[in-house]
Amino acid sequence: MRPWIKFACKVVFLFLLLFVLLGIMFGMRRISGIGMNPNLKDGELVLFSRVWNDYAAGDAVLFTHDGVEEVSRIFATGGQIVDVNSEGYFTVNGAVQSEGVVIDLTDPNQKSTMGLPFRVPDGAYFLLNDNYEYDADSRTLGPIYEKDLKGRIISTLKVRNI
């Protein structure tokens, strides 16, 4: 076989491999917004897995709502009950899950649009942003179903101005 044909075959194979890895198994997205500050900042790139997604509480995930991709963190899974106690702490099945006061119960702007306590439907997740003041999460969007999850964030690329 001629050397240039062998080289062309290697290049084609490499492109196919990259397509499978980055097009089917993994994906990359740029973070837009402040909802996941301070852990994921506006402009950072994240690598996410489209496969091997046994989602659990604490996982940062990419999801779609009304055609817009967002990033948030799984706070509770199907069957669990999410509530806010009298001090403003989020609870899951009665256990406090956060060290910081996340809702000022006297501020009408911080009220959830969903009734609390809330039982997360089977096959759905209750998502909560790391930046609790940014409310584009399950407090206003409602539960996010597994079909709307695009993948689990597996790495952050600390790159700016690309």
N, C-alpha and C positions, 0 to 999 in steps of 0.2 A: 504494500500500500504506500502511496506517495506521502511524503511528510506533511504536505499542506492539507491533505484529506484527513490524516490522523489528527492534526491540530484542529481542523474545523469540527471534527466529531467531538473532541474534548470540549471545545467552546460551546457547542450545542448542548452537550450533556450538562455542563456547568450552569447554563441558563435554565435548563429544565429543572435541575436540582434547586436552584434559587427560587424559581417559580413555585415549586411544591412547598419549600420551606416557608417563604414569605407570603405566598398567596393562599395557601391552603391550611398549613399547620400553625403559622404564626402571623402576626401583623404588627405594624407600627403606626402609632398615632401621636400627634402633637397635642399636649395638654392645652386647653383653652379655658381660661377663667381661674377663679380663686377658690373654687369649692373644695379642693383637696389640699390647700395650704395648711401647714407648712411642709407636708410630706411630698407632695407633687406640685410643682410650681408652674405657672403660666409659661408656655413656650418650651417646656421640657418634652423630650420624646420618650414614649414608653413602648416596650415590647410586650405583646400580649399573646397568650396561647389560645388558640381556637379549639384545641383538643385537650384531652386529659383534664377536664374541668369538673372535678368533684368540689363544687363550690361549698364554702363553709364561712361561718362568721369570721370577720377579720380580713377576708380577701378583698383587695381592691379590684374592681371589675369595670370593664367598658360595656356600656349598654346604650340602647337606642330608645328614645321616647319622642313620639311625634316627629320622626325622621331626623332628630338631632342626636348626635353621639355625645354622651356624657361619661364621666368617670366618677365613681363613688365607691363606698366600702359596704360590704354586707354586714348588717348589724344583727339581723335575725332571719331565720329560715322558716319554711312552711310548717305550720302547726304551733309555732311559738307565739306568745302574747307579749306585745310591746306596750309599755305604758310610761307615764311620767309620774314620779312620786311627788309628795307635797313640797319637797325641797327643789324640785325642778330637774332631778336626775332621771335619765332614761333607765328603764328596767326591762329585762327580758325574763318572762316567767317569774316576776317578783324580785329578781336579783339585780342590784344596781350594776350597771355595765360601764359607767363612765365616771371618772374622778372629777370632772368639771361640771359646773351647772350649765346645762345646755339649753334650757328654756327658762326665760323670765316669765313666770306665770302671771305677772301683773301687766305685761306688755301685750296688748291685743295683736300687734304685728307678728309676734312669735308663736301664736297659736297654730297648731296643726290644722290643716283643712280636713283631716280624717278624724273620726271620733276615736278617742282613746278611752279605755284600753282597746287595742286592735289585735285581732288574731290574724296572723299572716296565713293566707290561703296556701294549701298544698301546691307545690310547683312554683311558688313565688318567693320573693325575697323582700325584706325591708332594708332599704339602703339608706345610709346616713353619711353625709360628707364629713371629712376631717375638720373642715372649717364650719363649725356648727351655725355660724351666722348666715351662711350662704345656704338658702333653703331649697335649692333645686334637687331635692332627693325625695324619699318616700313620704316625708312630712307633707309635701304638696303634690307630688306626682302619684302617690298611692303605691301599692305593691308593684314590684317589677317582676314579670314572669320570666322563667328560664328561656323562653323563645326570644326574648328581647336582650338577653345577655350575649355580647359578642365575644367575650373572652375574659380570662383572668390575667391581670397585670403581673408579669413575671420579672421585669427589670425596668429600670429607669436609666435613660441615657442623658447625663447631665451636659447637654449641648445647648448652646445659645446662638441665636442669630444665624441659623442655617436657612 
